[in-house]
Amino acid sequence: MAAAAELTLLEKSLGLSKGNKYSAQGERQIPVLQTNNGPSLTGLTTIAAHLVKQANKEYLLGSTAEEKAIVQQWLEYRVTRVDGHSNKEDIRTLLKDLNSYLEDKVYLTGYNFTLADILLYYGLHRFILMKPRHRLVRNW
């Protein structure tokens, strides 16, 4: 899923009215948001955090200092580890590691749903779609 599409979905899930225009820069198509009141914002996680604040849902960025750090850690993980991987073995390892981490947790930060959960879901969504479809064979 392209970053602009992810950000549009995030806007919708946050209850923000549509209207932000996104562009992309560079070879990696890094998203850019031109704000009305200042300089443009660059980068998926920077823009996403801005949208969360705009929607007055800052709890999605973490409630405690530790939770805020964990959210930032997972946002960085999304950009550095998840984005750009297309090798099936890397994806398998990434999903296996993530599964192990989540074994005793409800959400990435433990028990609170955050922006990290949303953006990691968006980032992993394309891997789920990549899975080969198996034909259903019925033995009647």
Number of C-alpha atoms within 10 A of each C-alpha: 11 13 21 20 12 17 23 19 15 19 20 12 11 16 11 15 10 10 8 15 12 19 13 16 11 7 6 9 13 16 21 20 21 15 12 8 6 7 9 11 17 17 16 21 21 14 19 23 18 15 19 20 15 13 15 11 15 16 16 20 21 21 14 10 9 11 19 16 15 19 23 18 14 19 24 14 14 22 16 11 14 19 13 11 13 12 8 12 10 13 16 12 11 16 15 12 12 12 12 11 12 14 10 9 13 11 15 21 21 13 9 15 17 23 24 26 19 17 22 18 12 20 20 17 12 13 17 9 9 10 9 7 7 6 6 6 6 5 4 3
